[in-house]
Amino acid sequence: MAYLNGDKGAQRAGKRGAAVAAVATANADATYGQPEADLVNELKTKFNALLVQLRASGVIAP
């Protein structure tokens, strides 16, 4: 069995999920109040960081 990143997990070659685009929409500051905008912007940042980690581990396509 071939692994894309054997030291990072058991992802088999050819079984990787499709590529997922990062969230690139402008900040939510102009649309929502400050508490909501902070939450939306934090979630966007964390989601993009998660995508980077999933790509690096071979779970999703780059």
C-alpha positions in Angstrom: 0.0 0.0 0.0 1.5 3.4 -1.0 1.1 6.3 1.3 1.4 10.0 0.2 2.8 11.1 3.6 3.5 7.9 5.6 4.8 9.8 8.6 1.6 11.9 8.8 -1.1 9.3 8.5 -2.7 6.5 6.5 -3.7 8.3 3.3 -3.5 6.0 0.4 -2.2 7.2 -3.0 -5.1 7.8 -5.4 -7.7 8.2 -2.6 -7.2 11.8 -1.9 -10.2 14.2 -1.8 -10.7 16.9 -4.4 -9.1 20.3 -4.2 -10.9 22.9 -2.0 -10.3 26.6 -2.6 -9.4 28.8 0.4 -11.9 31.4 1.5 -10.9 34.6 -0.2 -14.0 36.8 0.3 -13.3 40.3 1.8 -13.5 40.8 5.5 -17.0 40.8 7.0 -16.4 44.2 8.7 -18.4 46.1 6.2 -21.5 43.9 6.5 -21.9 42.9 10.1 -21.5 44.5 13.5 -18.0 44.2 15.1 -18.7 41.1 17.2 -20.1 39.2 14.2 -17.4 40.4 11.9 -14.7 39.3 14.4 -16.3 35.8 14.5 -16.7 35.5 10.8 -13.1 36.7 10.2 -11.7 34.3 12.8 -13.6 31.3 11.3 -12.3 32.2 7.9 -8.8 32.3 9.1 -9.1 29.0 11.0 -10.8 27.3 8.0 -8.0 28.4 5.7 -5.4 27.1 8.2 -7.2 23.8 8.3 -7.2 23.6 4.5 -3.4 24.2 4.5 -3.0 21.3 7.0 -5.2 18.9 5.0 -3.2 19.7 1.8 0.1 19.2 3.6 -1.0 15.8 5.0 -2.3 14.6 1.6 -5.9 14.4 2.7 -7.1 16.8 -0.1 -5.5 17.7 -3.3 -3.3 20.9 -3.4 
